[in-house]
Amino acid sequence: MGWFTKKQAPAASVEQPKQDIWTQCPACKAHVSKEEWDKTFKVCPRCNFHERITARERVDLLIDPKTFTELYPKIKPSDPLGFVDGKGRYADKIEEARQKTGMNESVLTGYGRMNRIKVALAVMDFRFLGGSLAGSTGEKILLTSTYALKHRLPYIIVSASGGARMHEGIISLMQMAKTCAGIARLQEANIPFISILTDPTTGGVSASFAMVGDIHIAEPGALIGFAGRRVIEETIKQKLPDDFQKAEYLLDHGFIDLIVRRDQMKNTIASLLKYYRR
Amino acid sequence: MNLEFEKAITELDEKIAALPTQDRTPAQAADFEKLQKARETGLKELYSTLTPWQTVQVARHPERPLIQDFIAGLFSEFIELHGDRLFGDDHAIVGGFATLDAWRVMVIGHQKGRGIDDNLKFNFGMARPEGYRKAMRLMHMAEKFRVPVVCFIDTPGAYPGADAEERGQAEAIARNLMEMSALKTPIIVVVTGEGGSGGALGIGVGDVLLMLSNAVYSVISPEGCASILWRDGTKAPEAATALKITAQALLKLKVVDEIIAEPVGGAHRDPQTAIATLRKSLIRNLDRLTHTSTGKLLNRRFEKYARIGSY
């Protein structure tokens, strides 16, 4: 687990780029105009780095304009354990995350069209408590799979998550089983489930719905894995190679079908869905 | 071996040990009686008010009954089956056909060891993908042979090694969750010691979840949680309390269905009694679940998980 705050790269150059026009790629440090950065959906035109994007941005990227209908927007976290840690109350953290993201939970759910093909969709947002999987996250993901089952729609889940949310303890853990039970029902009804793995998809999310898709598609460079890098290095007492648990490594080892650039994602999914005869 | 928080018991043990074992004077005999009684009530009191962190210590006690003990104590026959047919045979998960009175079942469970050699062999009960895949293979066989599955959970977690990642630890666990949720035969799950996160759940989806009274079950170890949320590993006792990991807390949260009461002082002090209590519950649940139609069974299993986290 663990979510990260992006480090602001220090402006080292003599010529400080103007804040309002330019942005800097967090990976290669190239200066890119904000206009271009937005046009590429936050993919660096120089080094192909895929910056994390919000769930809303992802919906805009994948779903035909004006066809998205959100489902279950009111479902929000409860605090089943009354959890308080060294830094404060979970209830306060939820409120903070809601303020920051304008979302009620770490996943946005609904249905819409992809190149005119109707789909059910769940998109995780890493900004909301690290995209963590908790009771109401699992609830929304299951309800949306039930919606997909009822309407016989392909189900697309875009994962971006550090794993299960510790603040809801065992309730979070059980969402792994709960979401997978929903996918099992789609499987039985021959309804496709496509899992999109974006940076990062780790811990309890990688070990549940994200890894039981009919088709697994990852974004380039996405971190995907079960155990954290540091834990593994401490266990085996060895440094891991840089590409370890990257999308390319998983492709090599047979756990994902495709690595697809962000600007090609929608067309790729839609092309695949054409092979599904309802 | 007494635990650190059992200091008062250790002191009584020492006093008892100091008395002669034979030819006691009447005064010594009276002392013995008194000390024994004090020990008994002390243990009872101690174990009725265990903190969550103390419970963790009991759940990890080196003498706590392991799956080897449960298999030997519960079943008149056990035929172990090996391998995932894909890569290898993971000793951290054991499985095979077993007979419990008149019941034939498929038994699957995490295997820890006693002593360092055993523990190295069983990797401290931390399974790799081939362990989860072996478990799933055996469960599908149980479905085919129409026998119920009984899973024993006792693991610190899935093995966090580079080889496990390379062979798809996440995929192996995920697939088990999905397939167990739809397996067409009853599944009884018993948490006997440590229920360590996804590594536990990977063989832990079922129709009924039993838990020994001093077992723990958690999304993350108290140490891990403390180091992330408190930024201080020594706050594990606080994390253990906050995470609500005891059988009693999980019963209240409606995740656990039934608590198997351990004898006074924990299952490690009297494994036979703990196993006898578990046997009764297993038989009752086997009887109930095998008299439920498969359709009803699967609907109830689905609803059981759908309800968790639905408010």
Chai-1 contact restraints between the chains, C-beta under 6 A:
chainA,res_idxA,chainB,res_idxB,connection_type,confidence,min_distance_angstrom,max_distance_angstrom,comment,restraint_id
A,S78,B,Y311,contact,1.0,0.0,6.0,A-B,restraint_1
A,L81,B,K244,contact,1.0,0.0,6.0,A-B,restraint_2
A,F83,B,A242,contact,1.0,0.0,6.0,A-B,restraint_3
A,D85,B,L229,contact,1.0,0.0,6.0,A-B,restraint_4
A,D85,B,W230,contact,1.0,0.0,6.0,A-B,restraint_5
A,G86,B,W230,contact,1.0,0.0,6.0,A-B,restraint_6
A,G135,B,G309,contact,1.0,0.0,6.0,A-B,restraint_7
A,G138,B,G309,contact,1.0,0.0,6.0,A-B,restraint_8
A,E139,B,G309,contact,1.0,0.0,6.0,A-B,restraint_9
A,E139,B,S310,contact,1.0,0.0,6.0,A-B,restraint_10
A,A164,B,V219,contact,1.0,0.0,6.0,A-B,restraint_11
A,M166,B,V219,contact,1.0,0.0,6.0,A-B,restraint_12
A,M166,B,I220,contact,1.0,0.0,6.0,A-B,restraint_13
A,M166,B,C225,contact,1.0,0.0,6.0,A-B,restraint_14
A,G169,B,V219,contact,1.0,0.0,6.0,A-B,restraint_15
A,G169,B,L243,contact,1.0,0.0,6.0,A-B,restraint_16
A,G169,B,K244,contact,1.0,0.0,6.0,A-B,restraint_17
A,I170,B,L250,contact,1.0,0.0,6.0,A-B,restraint_18
A,I170,B,V255,contact,1.0,0.0,6.0,A-B,restraint_19
A,I171,B,G309,contact,1.0,0.0,6.0,A-B,restraint_20
A,S172,B,V219,contact,1.0,0.0,6.0,A-B,restraint_21
A,L173,B,V219,contact,1.0,0.0,6.0,A-B,restraint_22
A,M174,B,I308,contact,1.0,0.0,6.0,A-B,restraint_23
A,Q175,B,G309,contact,1.0,0.0,6.0,A-B,restraint_24
A,M176,B,L177,contact,1.0,0.0,6.0,A-B,restraint_25
A,A177,B,L177,contact,1.0,0.0,6.0,A-B,restraint_26
A,A177,B,V205,contact,1.0,0.0,6.0,A-B,restraint_27
A,A177,B,Y305,contact,1.0,0.0,6.0,A-B,restraint_28
A,K178,B,Y305,contact,1.0,0.0,6.0,A-B,restraint_29
A,C180,B,L177,contact,1.0,0.0,6.0,A-B,restraint_30
A,C180,B,M178,contact,1.0,0.0,6.0,A-B,restraint_31
A,C180,B,S181,contact,1.0,0.0,6.0,A-B,restraint_32
A,A181,B,S181,contact,1.0,0.0,6.0,A-B,restraint_33
A,A181,B,F302,contact,1.0,0.0,6.0,A-B,restraint_34
A,A181,B,Y305,contact,1.0,0.0,6.0,A-B,restraint_35
A,I183,B,M178,contact,1.0,0.0,6.0,A-B,restraint_36
A,A184,B,M178,contact,1.0,0.0,6.0,A-B,restraint_37
A,A184,B,S181,contact,1.0,0.0,6.0,A-B,restraint_38
A,A184,B,A182,contact,1.0,0.0,6.0,A-B,restraint_39
A,G204,B,G198,contact,1.0,0.0,6.0,A-B,restraint_40
A,S206,B,A170,contact,1.0,0.0,6.0,A-B,restraint_41
A,A207,B,A170,contact,1.0,0.0,6.0,A-B,restraint_42
A,A207,B,I173,contact,1.0,0.0,6.0,A-B,restraint_43
A,A207,B,A174,contact,1.0,0.0,6.0,A-B,restraint_44
A,A207,B,G198,contact,1.0,0.0,6.0,A-B,restraint_45
A,S208,B,A174,contact,1.0,0.0,6.0,A-B,restraint_46
A,S208,B,L177,contact,1.0,0.0,6.0,A-B,restraint_47
A,M211,B,A170,contact,1.0,0.0,6.0,A-B,restraint_48
A,M211,B,E171,contact,1.0,0.0,6.0,A-B,restraint_49
A,M211,B,A174,contact,1.0,0.0,6.0,A-B,restraint_50
A,V212,B,A174,contact,1.0,0.0,6.0,A-B,restraint_51
A,V212,B,M178,contact,1.0,0.0,6.0,A-B,restraint_52
A,G225,B,E165,contact,1.0,0.0,6.0,A-B,restraint_53
A,F226,B,Q169,contact,1.0,0.0,6.0,A-B,restraint_54
A,F226,B,A170,contact,1.0,0.0,6.0,A-B,restraint_55
A,A227,B,P160,contact,1.0,0.0,6.0,A-B,restraint_56
A,V231,B,P160,contact,1.0,0.0,6.0,A-B,restraint_57
A,I232,B,P160,contact,1.0,0.0,6.0,A-B,restraint_58
A,I232,B,A162,contact,1.0,0.0,6.0,A-B,restraint_59
A,T235,B,P160,contact,1.0,0.0,6.0,A-B,restraint_60
A,T235,B,G161,contact,1.0,0.0,6.0,A-B,restraint_61
A,I236,B,G161,contact,1.0,0.0,6.0,A-B,restraint_62
A,I236,B,A162,contact,1.0,0.0,6.0,A-B,restraint_63
A,H253,B,E166,contact,1.0,0.0,6.0,A-B,restraint_64
A,F255,B,G168,contact,1.0,0.0,6.0,A-B,restraint_65
A,F255,B,E171,contact,1.0,0.0,6.0,A-B,restraint_66
